[in-house]
Amino acid sequence: MNKTKRNIIIIGAAGRDFHNFNTFYRNNPDYNVAAFTAAQIPDIAGRKYPASLAGELYPDGIPIYPQDELACLIKELDIDECVFSYSDVPYAFVMGLSAQVNAAGADFKLMGYKNTMIKSMKPVVAVGAVRTGCGKSQTSRRIAEALMAQGLKVIAIRHPMPYGDLETQKVQRFATLNDLVKHKCTIEEMEEYEPHIARGNVIYAGVDYEAIVRAAENDPKGCDVILWDGGNNDFPFYKPDLMVTVVDPHRPGHELSYYPGEVTLRIADVVVINKIDSADFNNIQIVRNNIEKVNPTATVIEAASTISVDKPELIRGKRVLVVEDGPTLTHGEMKIGAGIVAARRFGAAEIIDPRPYAVGKLAETFKIYPNVGTLLPAMGYGEQQMQDLSATIEKTDCDSVIIATPIDLGRVIKIGKPNTRVEYSLQEIGHPNIDDVLADFVKKIKG
């Protein structure tokens, strides 16, 4: 290895890691990125970050290894520094990994936004959250609708989910449901893209976020505003003109104890306290106090996550299986979602535990995340997981299935049992509300 350069490992999960590389390391002659490591997402390790994306300093691309090989890789590759680059993990986990890296002899680094945020030529509204599952997607949709009602053309850009072929995923544009098929989207990707498409928005995603924003700014349908729809609890890839962060009183205190969620809270112009309708008052007060402690100048909006059910007769008095968004249950650690709320409100006789019936990769998911409990995570990072999800639903001894995922799950996998879909949206309570906080932003755009 050339020791005139610092040898680097970027510790990631196929998202923030690639972005940090692209914006800071790709063309930087002072560093040699020897490897990425992968965690959180199944089947990410074993690939390469391809040469076509890595740039001229990396003609052979960059290998991606499992994170559990990190200590050995530090020694084998003579690594000087490891850069932690993924999200929604407790502070104790981050520092535990730092101890592992330091014990192997390397430095441990967390990158801020100064070297990683890209400046758009269009105004940017960014939506983030302090944890996965706070309701940032419904908040993004509400903001998009409010901007569109002002006659503005909104282009959404989603935090990356590059689980497939990285070269073909460099820049992805989704304007119709057929584009989801064209790009071979996983369930996780469809859950984020489809709701925007259904509302008439174009949404972009991919790997190279400099190229993505330039394409979005020049979209054929026109672009007045970029809406950054963040993932997990990461801070934005683009410099926001308005930063909105969503917090969750069902997990009080997490806003100050998870990385990098606290960053999103501290940089927020607007904080949305979601799920006021279903959270404990004391927990709501804890969250309010923590916002006041770290970001007292932020505008605070209180909101409910309202639900609607298309076939409530399939819940009342029934033994139900509840299917919820996968990442929200796994690394988001949620114990209650829209499906559970619907089961309780509409009088389900019993919520069936899916764990005795789980097969294949779903059974593995329950072993990795034993605290998921009596909910079925809609894991669908690949074809096998989707098949296992369908098989688990089929095997489960229940009367009906409550589908509480952001997409119509029955459209993408076979569900042979009676099922009802729960949809949820953001409803602000009183003032200030989304329209209020967007008013000055819209005035500036319209001149």
C-alpha positions as CSV (number, residue, x, y, z in Angstrom):
1,M,0.0,0.0,0.0
2,N,1.1,3.6,-0.7
3,K,1.7,5.1,2.7
4,T,1.8,8.6,1.3
5,K,-2.0,8.2,1.6
6,R,-4.2,7.4,4.6
7,N,-5.8,4.0,4.1
8,I,-9.5,4.1,4.8
9,I,-12.4,1.7,5.5
10,I,-15.9,3.2,5.2
11,I,-18.2,1.4,7.5
12,G,-21.7,1.4,5.9
13,A,-25.0,0.0,4.8
14,A,-25.2,0.8,1.1
15,G,-26.3,4.4,1.4
16,R,-24.5,7.1,3.5
17,D,-21.2,5.2,3.0
18,F,-21.3,5.6,-0.8
19,H,-22.4,9.2,-0.5
20,N,-19.5,10.0,1.9
21,F,-17.2,8.4,-0.6
22,N,-18.6,10.2,-3.6
23,T,-18.5,13.7,-2.0
24,F,-15.2,13.6,-0.1
25,Y,-13.0,10.6,-1.0
26,R,-13.6,9.7,-4.6
27,N,-11.2,12.2,-6.2
28,N,-9.2,12.9,-3.1
29,P,-5.5,12.0,-3.6
30,D,-4.7,12.1,0.1
31,Y,-6.7,9.0,0.8
32,N,-7.0,5.4,-0.4
33,V,-10.4,3.8,0.4
34,A,-9.3,0.2,0.7
35,A,-12.8,-1.3,1.4
36,F,-16.4,-0.7,2.5
37,T,-18.0,-2.9,5.2
38,A,-21.7,-3.6,5.2
39,A,-24.3,-4.1,7.9
40,Q,-28.1,-3.7,8.6
41,I,-29.2,-4.7,5.1
42,P,-29.1,-8.4,4.0
43,D,-26.9,-9.5,1.0
44,I,-25.0,-6.2,0.6
45,A,-21.6,-7.6,1.4
46,G,-19.7,-9.5,-1.2
47,R,-20.2,-7.0,-3.9
48,K,-17.9,-4.3,-5.3
49,Y,-18.4,-0.6,-5.5
50,P,-17.8,-0.5,-9.3
51,A,-15.0,1.3,-11.0
52,S,-17.4,3.3,-13.1
53,L,-18.7,4.9,-9.9
54,A,-15.5,4.9,-7.9
55,G,-13.5,7.1,-10.4
56,E,-10.1,7.1,-11.9
57,L,-8.3,6.6,-8.6
58,Y,-10.0,3.2,-8.3
59,P,-9.7,1.4,-11.6
60,D,-10.6,-2.0,-10.0
61,G,-13.5,-0.7,-7.9
62,I,-13.7,-1.1,-4.1
63,P,-14.6,-4.4,-2.4
64,I,-17.4,-4.6,0.2
65,Y,-16.9,-6.9,3.1
66,P,-19.2,-8.0,6.0
67,Q,-18.8,-5.7,9.0
68,D,-17.9,-8.6,11.3
69,E,-14.6,-8.9,9.5
70,L,-13.7,-5.3,10.4
71,A,-11.0,-5.9,13.0
72,C,-9.2,-8.4,10.7
73,L,-9.5,-6.0,7.7
74,I,-7.9,-3.2,9.7
75,K,-4.8,-5.3,10.2
76,E,-4.7,-7.0,6.8
77,L,-5.1,-3.8,4.9
78,D,-3.0,-1.6,7.2
79,I,-5.9,0.7,7.8
80,D,-5.3,4.2,9.4
81,E,-8.9,5.3,9.7
82,C,-12.4,3.9,9.7
83,V,-15.3,6.2,8.8
84,F,-18.7,5.3,10.4
85,S,-21.3,5.9,7.7
86,Y,-24.7,4.5,8.5
87,S,-27.7,5.5,10.6
88,D,-30.3,4.7,13.3
89,V,-28.1,3.1,15.9
90,P,-27.8,3.9,19.6
91,Y,-24.8,5.8,20.9
92,A,-23.6,2.8,22.9
93,F,-23.4,0.9,19.6
94,V,-21.4,3.6,17.9
95,M,-18.9,3.9,20.7
96,G,-18.6,0.1,21.0
97,L,-17.6,0.0,17.3
98,S,-15.2,2.8,18.0
99,A,-13.6,0.7,20.7
100,Q,-13.2,-2.2,18.3
101,V,-11.6,0.0,15.7
102,N,-9.3,1.7,18.1
103,A,-8.3,-1.6,19.6
104,A,-7.2,-2.7,16.1
105,G,-5.0,0.4,15.9
106,A,-7.1,2.7,13.6
107,D,-8.7,6.0,14.1
108,F,-12.5,6.3,14.2
109,K,-14.3,9.1,12.4
110,L,-17.8,10.5,12.1
111,M,-18.3,12.9,9.2
112,G,-20.5,16.0,9.5
113,Y,-22.5,17.8,6.8
114,K,-19.9,20.4,5.8
115,N,-18.0,18.0,3.5
116,T,-21.0,15.9,2.5
117,M,-24.0,18.2,1.7
118,I,-24.4,19.1,-2.0
119,K,-25.8,22.5,-2.9
120,S,-28.8,22.4,-5.3
121,M,-29.6,25.1,-7.8
122,K,-33.2,24.8,-6.7
123,P,-34.7,25.5,-3.3
124,V,-34.6,22.4,-1.0
125,V,-37.0,21.3,1.7
126,A,-35.5,18.4,3.6
127,V,-37.4,16.0,5.8
128,G,-35.6,13.8,8.4
129,A,-36.4,12.1,11.6
130,V,-34.8,11.1,14.9
131,R,-35.6,7.4,14.3
132,T,-36.9,5.1,11.6
133,G,-40.7,4.9,11.7
134,C,-41.4,8.4,13.1
135,G,-43.6,9.3,10.2
136,K,-41.2,11.3,7.9
137,S,-42.6,9.7,4.8
138,Q,-46.2,10.9,5.6
139,T,-44.7,14.3,6.5
140,S,-42.9,14.4,3.2
141,R,-46.1,13.6,1.4
142,R,-48.0,16.3,3.3
143,I,-45.3,18.9,2.4
144,A,-45.4,17.9,-1.3
145,E,-49.1,18.3,-1.4
146,A,-48.9,21.7,0.3
147,L,-46.3,22.9,-2.2
148,M,-48.2,21.5,-5.2
149,A,-51.3,23.3,-4.0
150,Q,-49.3,26.5,-4.4
151,G,-48.8,25.7,-8.0
152,L,-45.1,24.6,-7.5
153,K,-43.6,21.6,-9.3
154,V,-42.1,19.3,-6.7
155,I,-39.4,16.7,-7.4
156,A,-38.8,14.3,-4.6
157,I,-35.4,12.7,-4.0
158,R,-35.2,9.7,-1.7
159,H,-32.3,8.7,0.6
160,P,-30.5,5.8,-1.2
161,M,-31.6,2.1,-1.1
162,P,-29.1,0.6,-3.7
163,Y,-29.7,-3.0,-3.1
164,G,-29.3,-4.1,-6.7
165,D,-26.8,-3.5,-9.5
166,L,-25.0,-0.3,-8.5
167,E,-24.0,0.7,-12.0
168,T,-27.5,0.6,-13.3
169,Q,-28.8,2.4,-10.1
170,K,-26.5,5.4,-10.5
171,V,-29.5,7.7,-11.3
172,Q,-33.1,6.4,-11.1
173,R,-36.2,8.2,-12.0
174,F,-39.7,7.1,-11.0
175,A,-42.7,8.7,-12.6
176,T,-45.1,5.7,-13.1
177,L,-45.7,2.4,-11.4
178,N,-44.1,0.7,-14.4
179,D,-40.8,2.4,-13.4
180,L,-40.9,0.3,-10.2
181,V,-40.9,-2.8,-12.3
182,K,-38.3,-1.4,-14.8
183,H,-35.9,-0.8,-11.9
184,K,-36.6,-4.1,-10.2
185,C,-37.5,-2.5,-6.9
186,T,-37.6,-4.3,-3.6
187,I,-40.6,-4.0,-1.3
188,E,-38.6,-1.5,0.8
189,E,-38.0,0.7,-2.3
190,M,-41.6,0.5,-3.5
191,E,-42.9,1.5,0.0
192,E,-41.0,4.8,-0.4
193,Y,-41.4,5.5,-4.1
194,E,-45.0,4.4,-4.8
195,P,-46.8,6.9,-2.5
196,H,-45.1,9.8,-4.3
197,I,-45.9,8.4,-7.7
198,A,-49.6,8.0,-6.7
199,R,-49.7,11.7,-5.9
200,G,-48.3,12.8,-9.2
201,N,-44.8,13.4,-8.1
202,V,-41.6,12.4,-9.8
203,I,-39.1,10.8,-7.4
204,Y,-35.4,10.2,-7.9
205,A,-33.0,7.9,-6.1
206,G,-29.9,5.9,-6.8
207,V,-26.2,6.0,-5.9
208,D,-24.6,9.2,-7.2
209,Y,-26.4,12.1,-5.5
210,E,-24.6,14.8,-7.3
211,A,-25.7,13.4,-10.6
212,I,-29.2,12.7,-9.2
213,V,-29.9,16.3,-8.1
214,R,-28.6,17.7,-11.4
215,A,-31.0,15.4,-13.3
216,A,-33.9,16.3,-10.9
217,E,-33.3,20.0,-11.4
218,N,-33.7,19.6,-15.1
219,D,-36.5,17.1,-15.0
220,P,-38.7,17.0,-18.2
221,K,-41.8,17.8,-16.1
222,G,-40.1,20.9,-14.6
223,C,-38.8,21.5,-11.1
224,D,-39.4,24.4,-8.7
225,V,-38.6,22.7,-5.4
226,I,-36.4,19.7,-4.4
227,L,-38.0,17.7,-1.6
228,W,-35.4,15.6,0.2
229,D,-37.2,12.5,1.7
230,G,-34.7,11.2,4.2
231,G,-34.1,7.6,5.2
232,N,-33.6,6.2,8.7
233,N,-32.5,9.1,10.9
234,D,-29.8,10.4,8.6
235,F,-29.2,14.1,8.0
236,P,-29.7,15.4,4.4
237,F,-27.4,14.9,1.4
238,Y,-28.4,18.3,0.2
239,K,-28.1,21.7,1.9
240,P,-31.6,22.5,2.9
241,D,-33.3,25.9,2.8
242,L,-35.9,24.5,5.2
243,M,-35.1,21.5,7.5
244,V,-38.1,19.6,9.0
245,T,-37.4,16.8,11.6
246,V,-40.0,14.4,12.9
247,V,-39.9,13.0,16.4
248,D,-41.8,10.1,18.0
249,P,-43.3,10.3,21.5
250,H,-43.7,6.5,21.4
251,R,-39.9,6.4,21.9
252,P,-39.2,9.3,24.2
253,G,-35.6,10.0,24.8
254,H,-34.4,8.4,21.6
255,E,-34.1,11.8,20.0
256,L,-31.1,12.4,22.2
257,S,-29.6,8.9,22.2
258,Y,-29.4,7.6,18.6
259,Y,-27.0,8.5,15.9
260,P,-27.4,10.6,13.9
261,G,-30.9,11.4,14.9
262,E,-29.9,14.0,17.4
263,V,-28.1,15.8,14.6
264,T,-31.3,16.0,12.6
265,L,-33.0,17.5,15.7
266,R,-30.3,20.0,16.3
267,I,-30.3,21.3,12.7
268,A,-34.1,21.5,12.3
269,D,-35.9,24.7,11.5
270,V,-39.2,22.8,12.2
271,V,-39.8,19.9,14.5
272,V,-43.0,17.8,14.0
273,I,-44.1,15.9,17.1
274,N,-46.1,13.1,15.4
275,K,-48.5,10.5,16.8
276,I,-49.9,12.8,19.5
277,D,-53.2,10.9,19.2
278,S,-51.8,7.6,20.3
279,A,-48.9,8.5,22.6
280,D,-48.8,8.9,26.4
281,F,-49.0,12.5,27.6
282,N,-45.9,12.1,29.9
283,N,-43.9,10.8,26.9
284,I,-45.0,13.7,24.8
285,Q,-43.8,16.1,27.5
286,I,-40.4,14.3,27.6
287,V,-40.0,14.9,23.9
288,R,-41.1,18.5,24.2
289,N,-38.6,19.1,26.9
290,N,-35.8,17.6,24.9
291,I,-36.6,19.7,21.9
292,E,-36.5,22.8,24.1
293,K,-33.1,21.7,25.5
294,V,-31.2,21.2,22.2
295,N,-33.1,23.4,19.7
296,P,-35.2,26.0,21.5
297,T,-35.6,28.2,18.4
298,A,-37.2,25.5,16.2
299,T,-40.9,25.9,15.3
300,V,-42.8,23.0,16.8
301,I,-45.8,21.4,15.1
302,E,-48.0,18.8,16.8
303,A,-49.6,16.2,14.6
304,A,-51.6,13.0,14.6
305,S,-50.9,10.0,12.4
306,T,-54.4,9.3,11.3
307,I,-55.4,5.9,10.0
308,S,-58.1,4.6,7.6
309,V,-59.1,1.0,7.0
310,D,-60.7,-0.2,3.8
311,K,-62.4,-3.3,5.2
312,P,-63.0,-2.9,9.0
313,E,-65.2,-6.0,9.0
314,L,-62.1,-8.1,8.5
315,I,-60.8,-6.8,11.9
316,R,-63.8,-6.7,14.2
317,G,-63.9,-9.9,16.3
318,K,-61.3,-11.6,14.1
319,R,-58.0,-13.3,14.9
320,V,-55.6,-11.1,12.9
321,L,-52.1,-11.2,11.6
322,V,-50.5,-7.7,11.5
323,V,-48.0,-6.9,8.8
324,E,-45.9,-3.7,9.3
325,D,-43.1,-1.9,7.5
326,G,-39.9,-4.0,7.9
327,P,-37.2,-1.5,8.7
328,T,-39.5,0.2,11.2
329,L,-39.8,-3.0,13.2
330,T,-36.2,-4.2,12.8
331,H,-33.6,-1.4,13.3
332,G,-36.3,1.1,14.1
333,E,-37.3,-1.1,17.1
334,M,-41.0,-0.1,17.0
335,K,-43.4,-2.2,19.0
336,I,-46.6,-0.4,17.8
337,G,-47.5,0.7,14.3
338,A,-50.6,1.6,12.3
339,G,-51.6,-2.0,12.1
340,I,-51.7,-2.5,15.8
341,V,-53.5,0.8,16.3
342,A,-56.1,-0.4,13.7
343,A,-56.4,-3.8,15.4
344,R,-57.2,-2.2,18.7
345,R,-59.5,0.5,17.5
346,F,-61.6,-1.8,15.3
347,G,-61.9,-4.5,17.9
348,A,-59.8,-7.4,16.8
349,A,-60.3,-10.5,19.0
350,E,-56.7,-11.5,19.0
351,I,-53.4,-10.5,17.4
352,I,-51.7,-13.7,16.2
353,D,-48.0,-14.2,16.8
354,P,-46.3,-15.0,13.4
355,R,-43.1,-16.4,14.8
356,P,-44.1,-20.0,15.0
357,Y,-45.0,-19.9,11.3
358,A,-42.0,-17.9,10.0
359,V,-40.0,-19.6,7.2
360,G,-36.7,-19.0,5.5
361,K,-35.3,-15.5,5.7
362,L,-38.2,-14.3,7.8
363,A,-37.3,-16.9,10.5
364,E,-33.7,-15.5,10.3
365,T,-35.0,-11.9,10.7
366,F,-36.8,-12.9,14.0
367,K,-33.6,-14.4,15.3
368,I,-31.6,-11.3,14.5
369,Y,-34.3,-9.0,15.9
370,P,-35.9,-11.0,18.7
371,N,-37.7,-7.9,20.1
372,V,-40.0,-7.5,17.0
373,G,-42.7,-9.5,18.9
374,T,-46.1,-10.4,17.5
375,L,-45.8,-8.3,14.3
376,L,-44.7,-9.6,10.9
377,P,-42.1,-7.3,9.3
378,A,-42.7,-6.9,5.5
379,M,-39.1,-7.8,4.6
380,G,-38.5,-7.7,0.9
381,Y,-34.9,-6.9,0.1
382,G,-34.9,-9.6,-2.5
383,E,-37.0,-12.2,-4.3
384,Q,-36.4,-14.9,-1.7
385,Q,-37.5,-12.7,1.2
386,M,-40.6,-11.8,-0.8
387,Q,-41.4,-15.5,-1.3
388,D,-40.7,-16.2,2.4
389,L,-43.0,-13.4,3.4
390,S,-45.8,-14.8,1.3
391,A,-45.3,-18.3,2.6
392,T,-45.2,-17.1,6.2
393,I,-48.6,-15.3,5.8
394,E,-50.1,-18.4,4.2
395,K,-48.9,-20.6,7.0
396,T,-50.1,-18.3,9.9
397,D,-53.2,-19.6,11.6
398,C,-55.4,-16.4,11.5
399,D,-58.8,-15.2,10.2
400,S,-57.5,-12.2,8.3
401,V,-54.4,-10.1,7.6
402,I,-54.0,-6.4,8.4
403,I,-51.6,-4.8,5.9
404,A,-50.0,-1.7,7.4
405,T,-47.3,-1.1,4.9
406,P,-47.0,2.1,2.8
407,I,-47.8,0.1,-0.4
408,D,-50.5,-2.3,-1.3
409,L,-48.6,-5.5,-0.4
410,G,-51.1,-7.7,-2.3
411,R,-50.0,-6.1,-5.5
412,V,-46.4,-7.5,-5.2
413,I,-46.8,-10.8,-3.3
414,K,-49.5,-13.4,-3.2
415,I,-51.7,-13.1,-0.1
416,G,-54.3,-15.9,-0.1
417,K,-56.1,-14.9,3.1
418,P,-58.8,-12.2,3.5
419,N,-56.9,-8.9,4.1
420,T,-57.5,-5.3,4.8
421,R,-55.2,-2.3,4.2
422,V,-54.4,0.4,6.7
423,E,-53.4,3.8,5.3
424,Y,-52.0,6.6,7.4
425,S,-51.4,10.3,6.9
426,L,-50.2,13.4,8.8
427,Q,-52.8,15.6,10.4
428,E,-51.5,18.7,12.1
429,I,-53.3,19.8,15.3
430,G,-53.9,23.5,15.5
431,H,-51.2,26.1,14.6
432,P,-48.5,26.4,13.6
433,N,-49.0,23.8,10.8
434,I,-47.3,22.8,7.6
435,D,-48.9,25.5,5.6
436,D,-47.8,28.1,8.1
437,V,-44.2,27.2,8.0
438,L,-44.1,26.9,4.2
439,A,-45.6,30.3,3.7
440,D,-42.4,32.3,3.9
441,F,-40.5,29.6,2.0
442,V,-43.1,29.8,-0.9
443,K,-42.9,33.6,-0.9
444,K,-39.2,33.5,-1.5
445,I,-39.6,31.1,-4.4
446,K,-42.3,33.1,-6.1
447,G,-40.3,36.3,-5.6
